[in-house]
Amino acid sequence: MAEEYDIRSTTVFADATRPMMKMNTRYGYLSGYEKFFKERVRFRLYFIILGLLGIYLLFTSPLLAAAVLAGSMYFYQLFAHRGFVIGSQRRILQAM
């Protein structure tokens, strides 16, 4: 009886487009994450405004309130994701 081999895909996907160990200055490192800082502040503002608007609409127009609160939760998830990206503990070589 012939043996059957278990063949699987060996493709590895990486989410980081730049190398993990990269020589960089402190300013260069922070400026690389500047976009995430700005997006995090903007998404937090959207989350708070839509949350307050959703609570107000809950008493005046409940159907519209459901859509607004869903949008608020969407921006909360984006806000939390940007915080995760900024706060990740990657090891980076810093040039002095």
C-alpha positions in Angstrom: 0.0 0.0 0.0 1.4 3.4 -1.0 2.0 6.0 1.7 0.0 9.2 1.4 1.9 12.4 2.2 0.2 15.3 3.9 1.2 18.3 1.8 0.3 21.7 3.0 1.0 25.3 1.9 4.1 26.8 3.4 3.5 30.4 2.6 4.1 32.7 5.5 2.5 36.1 5.5 4.1 39.0 7.5 2.2 42.1 8.5 5.3 44.2 8.9 6.6 45.7 5.6 9.8 47.1 7.1 12.5 45.1 8.9 12.2 44.5 12.6 15.8 45.3 13.4 16.5 48.7 11.8 19.0 51.3 12.7 17.1 54.5 13.3 17.4 57.8 15.3 14.9 58.6 18.0 13.3 61.3 15.8 13.1 58.9 12.8 11.4 56.2 15.0 8.8 58.6 16.4 8.1 60.2 13.1 7.4 56.8 11.7 4.6 56.4 14.2 3.3 60.0 13.9 0.5 59.0 11.6 -0.7 56.5 14.2 -0.7 59.1 17.0 -2.7 61.5 14.9 -5.2 58.8 13.8 -5.6 57.7 17.4 -6.5 61.2 18.6 -8.9 61.6 15.6 -10.6 58.2 16.2 -11.1 58.9 19.9 -12.8 62.2 19.1 -15.1 60.5 16.6 -15.8 57.8 19.2 -16.8 60.2 21.9 -18.9 62.5 19.6 -20.8 59.6 18.1 -21.3 58.0 21.5 -22.8 61.1 23.0 -24.9 61.7 19.9 -26.1 58.0 20.0 -27.2 58.4 23.7 -29.1 61.6 22.7 -30.7 59.9 19.8 -31.6 56.9 21.9 -34.4 59.0 23.4 -35.5 60.8 20.3 -34.9 58.4 17.4 -34.0 54.8 18.5 -33.5 53.4 15.0 -31.0 56.1 14.1 -29.4 55.7 17.5 -28.5 52.1 16.7 -26.6 53.1 13.5 -24.8 55.9 15.3 -23.8 53.7 18.3 -22.6 51.1 15.8 -20.4 53.8 14.2 -19.2 54.8 17.6 -18.1 51.2 18.4 -16.4 51.0 15.0 -14.3 54.0 15.7 -13.6 52.7 19.2 -12.1 49.5 17.6 -9.9 51.6 15.3 -8.8 53.7 18.3 -7.9 50.6 20.2 -6.0 49.1 17.2 -3.9 52.3 16.8 -3.0 52.1 20.5 -1.9 48.5 20.1 0.3 49.4 17.1 1.9 52.3 19.0 2.3 50.4 22.2 3.7 47.2 20.7 7.0 46.1 22.4 9.1 45.6 19.2 12.8 45.6 19.8 14.5 48.3 17.7 18.2 49.2 17.4 18.5 52.9 18.2 21.5 54.9 16.8 22.8 57.5 19.2 
